[in-house]
């Protein structure tokens, strides 16, 4: 399940793309338009800046803006930054704790197919598709 962090991050990105005027957009304006708590958005955009999705500037004239053009973002990267892996089972996360039953698991092909479908769906959607 995608949490509010992931959903709100996408909404922030859409808002920034739709209201791009070449400058930085104050978080209070985004929060008001999206009806989301500014305090909660502060946590979310901090992770988005640290993850390289947004740039932010403090002080007068400050705010946030996209680092790239909307067509250069895919939704999968936003969700994975905010939520972590989209993999449905631990053995597909790519981590070193590989399952000892991987070679004989009868359900693995099903999980791999599901994992590909989810990955291809979200990574096939661009921010510009939602704007």
C-alpha positions, 0 to 999 in steps of 0.5 A: 500500500502506498502511504500518504508520504508517497501520495503527497510527494506526488501531489507536491510534484504535480503542484510544483509543475503546474505552478512553475513560474521559474522561481521557488514556490513557498511551501505554505502555498503548496500546503494551502492548494493541496489542503495538506498540513505544512508541518507534514509537508516539511518532513516530506519535502526535506526527503525529496530535496535530500533524494534529489527530486527538488531544490529548496531555498530558505528565506525571503523568496525561498521555497521549492522547485523541481530539479528537472522538467516534468517529463524527466521524472517517473512516478516510480522514483518518487514512490520508491524514494518515499516508500522504499522498495516496491517489491512485494516480497523480501527475496526480490528487494535485491538485498543480500539476505537471499532466500534459501528456497529461491531455487526451489520456490514454486511461487517465485515466478508469480512474485517476479511477474507481479514485481515486473508489472508494478515496476513497469506501471509506475516507472512507465508513468511520467510526472508530465502524464499527471500534470 
